[in-house]
Amino acid sequence: QVDLVESGGGSVQYGGSLRLSCTASGYTYDTYAMGWFRQAPGKEREGVAVIDSTGRTDYADYVKGRFAISKDDAIRTLYLQMGSLKPEDPDMYYCALAPFASVGTIWNLEKGGGVPYWGQGTQVTVSS
């Protein structure tokens, strides 16, 4: 069973930084894509950043230049370094894993409900 556990959320001041982590276990896929998605109350979930097993990355336009996604395969951990946080960034952030996907396909998979593995989420709050 695949298990994804996020951590690192919290409250930060406007313009500040946070690093989210997602520890994965139970998967044996050599080809996969992982990503960070976020959802605010009453809004649809939206993509933030994705990375695949080759190390390629892709970002949503609204976080480009501010956020960085990375992974450490040795400890099966996905990271999201967030900087220059804005009032519109606070959300519940979720880690996701899509077997056999790539950065080119996971965005559409998520929109179609085709990403099978999700973490429980970690909350990010930005204060002025």
NORFENDA-V724249 format. One line per field, one symbol per residue. phi: phi as a letter, one per 40 degrees, with the letter a starting at -180 (. if undefined). burial: b if it has 9 or more other ideal C-beta (glycine too) atoms within 8 Angstrom, else e. A space follows every 50 residues. Layout:
phi = ???
burial = ???
//
This chain:
phi = .cbbbcahcibacdgcbabcbbcbagbbccbabbabbbacdgbccbcbab abccgcbabcdcbdgbbbbaabccbfbbbbcbbfcbdccdacbbcbbbcg bbccbcdcdcccgbccbbccgbcbbbbc
burial = ebebebbbbeebebebbbbbbbbbeebeeebbbbbbbbbeeeeeebbbbb bbeeeebbbbeebeeebebbbeeeeebbbbbbbebeeebbbbbbbbbbbe bbbebbbebbeeeebebbbeebbbebee
//
